[in-house]
Amino acid sequence: MQKKLCHSSFGRLVASVLTVSVALPTGMTSFAPVAATTAVLATVAMSGDAMAHHGSAKRKRARAARAKAARKARRARAARRTKARRAKAARAARAARAAKAAKAAKAAEAAKLAKLAEAKKQFQSPDILVLGDSQMAFGSGRAFLEFFQDIKNRCQPNSRQKMDLEQLNERSVGVIGVRSSSLHSWVAREGKLKDKVCKVDRKWRSNAATFGTINTTRNKYVQIGEGAQYQFCAKDRSPFEVMFENGYYKPKLLVLSFLGNSAHRWAGNKKNALQDVERTMAQLPSDTPCIFMTTAPAYKKKTVKLRHKAQQNIKYAFEKKMSRCSFVEGYTAQTVAANQGNKQHFRLRKSGRVKDPFHPNRKAAEKFLEIEKTHICRAVFAQLGNQQHAKLDAFFGPR
């Protein structure tokens, strides 16, 4: 293209030179001097050479650029291959570490389970087991422990009842209060209800409080599933089923105290209460004397009203199912009068307002047990004196 351009420029210049005429004096005309033409031709030749040189240099630069791009592309491909090899090696290393860690974890878990299994064999079940919800954890647990440890003095038995109490080692008392739990949590074999008992609390690393012979530490808070005395969880089985399997827990008196976390469930539908009682009685050992007792009243009137309705329905369920457990009403005119609206029976803020209207404090728990003492003692004597009967229908408290 440059060569063609040069020829075109040269032709135009020659044509312009041949047609240029120079005006001479006295009207004479002549062509431009040869020197001028020669100069023009020389200029054209130089321009052609320069343009040819420029085109050659441009081609060289283009070839150099392409070569540079090719080298860059090769380096990039090599870098990608190297990166891919390193990534593959890193993945293989991570997989090897993960497999090693999994193997070690599996071995550690197996060793832990074996240790726990051995510890479970050595575990001594308390004679009296009190099982409840967060009221036990946040105020009532130690009061219940002291009540049953001193049951002979609290209940003032007659001669026959003293013989019944001889079955119990009153110093062998265990109290477990699992937060947010109720009967349906302990009979569930899977799901969120079972999780209330078995799922690890990620925030606090504990979901229960325990007292008595099953906890000799200074820290009352524990996580169910951790420790030889708290192995209540297994796949496709309920906490009750695991607890009482092969005599792991074999109390001579079982006291169940629940209400609040089932208040809406039981108050809203008797069928729910019937279902929970039926499953509970199916999973409890048939030879274990048992008492079901609803928890102490709350602070607010609205809550008290709901829970009283729930108590009526769960009592109906125990009667309907001919339960062998004795039933003690926690919501009575006296206990409601003691707690409802009484700030001194609940935790307070610095301002004096009630901080927690659902969990009575220890003072309230002691007062509650004092009011309920007669009904509790009658239930205890009925259970210990009649445990040979397969079905015992004993209900105590105001009708």
C-alpha positions in Angstrom: 0.0 0.0 0.0 2.9 2.3 0.9 4.6 1.6 -2.5 1.4 2.4 -4.3 1.1 5.6 -2.3 4.7 6.6 -3.2 4.0 6.1 -7.0 0.8 8.1 -6.7 2.5 11.0 -5.0 5.3 10.9 -7.5 2.9 11.0 -10.5 1.1 14.0 -9.0 4.3 15.9 -8.5 5.6 15.2 -12.0 2.3 16.2 -13.5 2.4 19.5 -11.5 5.9 20.2 -12.6 5.2 19.5 -16.3 2.2 21.8 -16.2 3.9 24.6 -14.4 4.9 27.4 -16.6 7.0 30.4 -15.6 6.1 33.8 -17.0 9.1 35.6 -18.5 9.7 39.2 -19.4 8.3 40.6 -22.7 5.6 38.0 -22.9 7.9 35.0 -23.3 7.0 31.7 -21.7 9.1 28.7 -20.7 9.0 25.6 -18.5 10.5 25.7 -14.9 14.2 25.1 -14.6 15.4 21.5 -14.6 17.0 22.1 -11.2 13.5 22.7 -9.7 12.2 19.5 -11.2 15.2 17.6 -10.0 14.7 18.9 -6.4 11.1 17.8 -6.4 12.0 14.4 -7.7 14.6 14.0 -5.0 12.1 15.0 -2.3 9.6 12.5 -3.6 12.2 9.7 -3.6 13.2 10.6 0.0 9.6 10.6 1.1 9.1 7.2 -0.5 12.1 5.8 1.3 11.0 7.2 4.6 7.5 5.8 4.2 8.9 2.4 3.3 11.1 2.4 6.3 8.2 3.4 8.5 6.1 0.5 7.2 8.9 -1.9 7.9 9.3 -0.7 11.5 5.6 -0.8 12.1 5.5 -4.4 11.0 8.5 -5.3 13.2 6.7 -3.7 16.2 3.5 -5.6 15.4 5.5 -8.9 15.3 7.2 -8.0 18.5 3.9 -7.2 20.2 2.4 -10.5 19.0 5.5 -12.4 20.2 5.2 -10.6 23.6 1.5 -11.5 23.9 2.3 -15.1 23.0 5.0 -15.2 25.7 2.6 -13.6 28.2 -0.2 -16.1 27.3 2.3 -19.0 27.7 3.4 -17.7 31.1 -0.3 -17.3 32.2 -1.1 -20.9 31.1 1.9 -22.1 33.0 0.9 -20.1 36.0 -2.7 -21.5 35.9 -1.3 -25.1 35.6 1.0 -24.5 38.6 -1.9 -22.9 40.6 -4.2 -25.9 39.7 -1.5 -28.4 40.8 -0.9 -26.5 44.0 -4.7 -26.3 44.7 -5.1 -30.0 44.0 -2.2 -30.8 46.3 -3.7 -28.5 49.0 -7.1 -30.2 48.6 -5.5 -33.6 48.9 -3.6 -32.4 52.0 -6.8 -31.0 53.6 -8.6 -34.2 52.8 -5.9 -36.2 54.4 -5.9 -34.0 57.5 -9.7 -34.2 57.6 -9.7 -38.0 57.3 -7.0 -38.2 60.0 -9.0 -35.8 62.3 -12.2 -37.7 61.6 -10.5 -41.0 62.4 -9.0 -39.5 65.6 -12.4 -38.0 66.5 -14.1 -41.3 65.9 -11.6 -43.1 68.1 -12.0 -40.5 70.8 -15.8 -40.7 70.6 -15.6 -44.5 70.8 -13.3 -44.2 73.8 -15.6 -41.6 75.4 -18.6 -43.9 74.9 -16.8 -46.8 76.3 -15.7 -44.8 79.3 -19.3 -43.5 79.8 -20.7 -47.0 79.4 -18.4 -48.2 82.1 -19.2 -45.2 84.3 -22.9 -45.8 83.8 -22.4 -49.3 85.2 -20.8 -47.9 88.2 -23.4 -45.1 88.6 -25.5 -45.4 91.7 -29.1 -44.3 91.1 -30.7 -42.1 93.8 -33.5 -43.6 95.8 -35.6 -40.5 95.3 -35.5 -38.7 92.0 -37.2 -35.4 91.4 -37.5 -34.4 87.8 -38.7 -31.0 86.7 -38.4 -27.9 84.5 -36.7 -24.5 84.9 -38.5 -23.8 88.2 -36.1 -26.5 89.6 -33.2 -24.8 88.0 -33.9 -21.2 89.0 -35.3 -21.4 92.5 -37.0 -24.6 93.6 -34.4 -27.3 93.2 -32.5 -27.0 96.5 -35.8 -26.6 98.4 -37.1 -29.8 96.9 -33.8 -31.5 97.7 -34.0 -30.5 101.4 -37.6 -31.4 101.6 -37.1 -35.0 100.5 -33.9 -35.4 102.4 -35.8 -34.6 105.5 -39.0 -36.4 104.6 -39.3 -38.4 107.8 -39.5 -35.2 109.9 -41.5 -33.3 107.3 -44.2 -36.0 106.9 -44.4 -37.2 110.6 -45.3 -40.8 109.7 -47.1 -43.2 111.9 -45.7 -46.6 112.7 -46.9 -48.2 109.4 -45.7 -45.2 107.3 -42.3 -45.3 109.0 -41.9 -48.9 107.8 -42.8 -47.7 104.3 -40.2 -45.0 104.5 -37.6 -47.5 105.4 -37.6 -48.5 101.8 -35.9 -45.1 101.0 -32.5 -43.8 101.8 -33.5 -40.2 102.4 -29.9 -39.1 102.0 -30.0 -40.5 98.4 -31.9 -37.8 96.6 -31.3 -36.4 93.2 -33.0 -33.4 91.6 -32.8 -32.5 87.9 -34.4 -29.4 86.4 -34.2 -29.1 82.6 -35.0 -25.7 81.1 -38.0 -25.4 78.8 -38.9 -29.1 79.3 -42.1 -30.9 80.1 -43.5 -34.4 79.8 -43.7 -34.2 76.0 -39.9 -33.5 76.0 -39.1 -36.6 77.9 -41.2 -39.0 75.9 -40.2 -37.6 72.4 -37.9 -39.9 70.3 -36.9 -37.1 67.9 -37.3 -33.5 66.9 -37.5 -30.2 68.7 -39.3 -31.5 71.7 -36.5 -34.0 72.4 -34.0 -31.3 71.7 -35.2 -29.5 74.9 -33.5 -32.3 76.8 -30.8 -33.5 74.5 -29.5 -30.6 72.4 -26.4 -28.8 73.6 -27.0 -25.2 74.6 -24.4 -23.4 72.4 -24.5 -20.2 74.4 -24.4 -21.4 78.0 -23.1 -24.9 77.4 -25.7 -26.1 80.0 -29.4 -26.8 79.8 -30.2 -28.0 83.3 -29.5 -27.7 87.0 -28.9 -30.7 89.3 -28.7 -31.2 93.0 -28.1 -33.9 95.5 -26.1 -37.2 95.0 -26.0 -36.8 91.2 -24.0 -33.5 91.5 -21.3 -33.2 94.1 -19.7 -30.2 92.5 -20.2 -26.5 93.4 -21.7 -25.8 90.0 -25.3 -26.7 89.8 -25.5 -26.1 86.0 -24.9 -29.1 83.7 -25.5 -30.2 80.1 -27.6 -33.3 79.7 -25.6 -35.9 77.8 -22.3 -34.9 79.4 -21.3 -36.9 82.4 -22.0 -40.5 83.5 -25.1 -39.4 85.5 -26.7 -37.5 82.6 -26.8 -40.0 79.7 -30.4 -39.7 78.7 -30.1 -39.3 74.9 -29.8 -41.9 72.1 -31.0 -42.0 68.5 -34.7 -42.9 68.0 -35.3 -43.3 71.7 -36.8 -40.9 74.2 -34.9 -39.6 77.3 -37.2 -41.6 79.6 -36.5 -44.8 77.7 -32.7 -44.3 77.9 -32.9 -43.1 81.6 -34.7 -46.2 82.8 -33.0 -48.8 80.5 -31.4 -51.7 82.3 -31.8 -50.0 85.7 -29.5 -47.1 84.8 -31.8 -45.0 86.9 -33.9 -47.0 89.2 -35.4 -44.7 91.8 -37.6 -46.1 94.6 -39.7 -42.9 94.3 -40.0 -40.8 91.2 -41.5 -37.2 91.5 -42.3 -35.4 88.3 -43.0 -31.7 88.5 -44.1 -29.9 85.3 -46.7 -27.4 84.0 -45.5 -24.1 82.6 -43.9 -25.3 79.4 -47.0 -27.3 78.6 -49.5 -24.7 79.7 -50.7 -23.7 76.3 -50.5 -27.3 75.0 -52.6 -28.8 77.9 -55.0 -25.8 78.4 -55.8 -25.7 74.7 -56.6 -29.3 74.1 -57.3 -32.3 76.5 -56.1 -34.6 73.7 -52.6 -33.3 74.1 -52.7 -33.9 77.8 -54.1 -37.4 77.3 -51.4 -38.2 74.8 -48.6 -37.0 77.0 -49.9 -39.0 80.0 -50.3 -42.1 77.9 -46.8 -42.0 76.5 -45.3 -41.2 79.9 -47.0 -44.1 81.6 -45.9 -46.4 78.8 -42.2 -45.4 79.2 -42.0 -45.3 83.0 -41.1 -48.6 84.7 -44.2 -50.2 85.9 -42.7 -51.0 89.3 -41.5 -47.5 90.0 -43.7 -45.5 92.6 -44.4 -42.1 91.0 -45.9 -38.8 91.9 -46.9 -36.1 89.4 -47.1 -32.6 90.8 -47.8 -29.4 89.0 -45.4 -26.5 89.6 -45.8 -23.4 91.8 -48.0 -20.5 90.7 -46.6 -17.6 88.7 -46.7 -13.9 89.5 -49.2 -12.6 86.9 -52.9 -13.3 87.1 -53.1 -14.0 83.4 -50.4 -16.7 83.6 -52.0 -18.2 86.7 -55.4 -18.5 84.9 -53.9 -20.3 81.9 -51.8 -22.7 84.0 -54.8 -23.5 86.3 -56.7 -24.5 83.2 -53.8 -26.6 82.1 -53.7 -28.3 85.5 -57.3 -29.2 85.2 -56.8 -30.9 81.9 -53.6 -32.8 82.9 -55.3 -34.0 86.0 -58.2 -35.2 83.9 -55.7 -37.0 81.7 -54.2 -38.8 84.6 -57.6 -39.9 85.9 -58.8 -40.9 82.4 -55.8 -43.1 81.8 -56.0 -44.7 85.2 -52.5 -43.7 85.9 -50.6 -45.5 88.7 -49.0 -42.2 89.6 -50.4 -40.1 92.4 -51.4 -36.5 91.4 -50.7 -33.4 93.5 -52.1 -30.1 92.5 -49.6 -27.3 92.7 -52.2 -24.6 91.9 -54.5 -24.3 94.9 -56.2 -21.3 96.5 -53.5 -21.2 99.1 -50.5 -21.4 96.8 -52.0 -18.9 94.3 -52.6 -16.5 97.2 -49.0 -17.0 98.3 -47.4 -16.2 94.9 -49.7 -14.2 92.7 -48.8 -10.5 92.9 -46.2 -11.1 95.7 -43.0 -9.5 94.7 -41.1 -11.0 97.6 -41.5 -14.5 96.0 -39.8 -13.5 92.7 -36.5 -12.1 91.5 -36.5 -8.3 91.4 -34.7 -5.6 89.4 -32.8 -2.8 91.2 -35.8 -0.6 90.6 -38.0 -3.0 92.6 -40.0 -4.3 89.7 -40.3 -8.1 89.2 -37.6 -9.3 86.9 -38.8 -12.9 86.4 -42.5 -13.5 86.9 -42.4 -17.2 86.0 -39.9 -18.7 88.4 -40.5 -18.3 92.1 -37.4 -17.9 94.2 -36.2 -20.2 96.9 -38.2 -18.4 99.6 -41.4 -19.0 97.6 -40.4 -22.6 96.9 -40.0 -23.3 100.7 -43.4 -21.7 101.3 -45.0 -23.7 98.5 -43.7 -27.0 99.9 -44.9 -26.0 103.4 -48.4 -25.4 102.0 -48.3 -28.6 99.9 -46.6 -30.8 102.6 -49.7 -32.7 103.6 -50.7 -33.6 100.0 -47.1 -34.5 99.1 -46.7 -36.8 102.2 -50.1 -38.5 101.6 -49.0 -39.2 98.0 -45.6 -40.5 99.1 -47.2 -42.9 101.6 -49.8 -44.0 99.1 -47.1 -44.9 96.6 -44.8 -46.6 99.0 -47.6 -48.5 100.6 -49.3 -49.6 97.4 -46.6 -50.1 94.9 -47.5 -53.8 94.6 -50.6 -52.7 92.7 -50.2 -52.5 89.0 -52.6 -49.5 88.8 -53.0 -47.0 91.6 -55.4 -44.1 91.1 -54.6 -41.7 93.9 -55.3 -38.0 93.7 -54.6 -35.5 96.4 -55.3 -31.8 96.9 -58.5 -29.8 96.7 -61.1 -31.2 94.3 
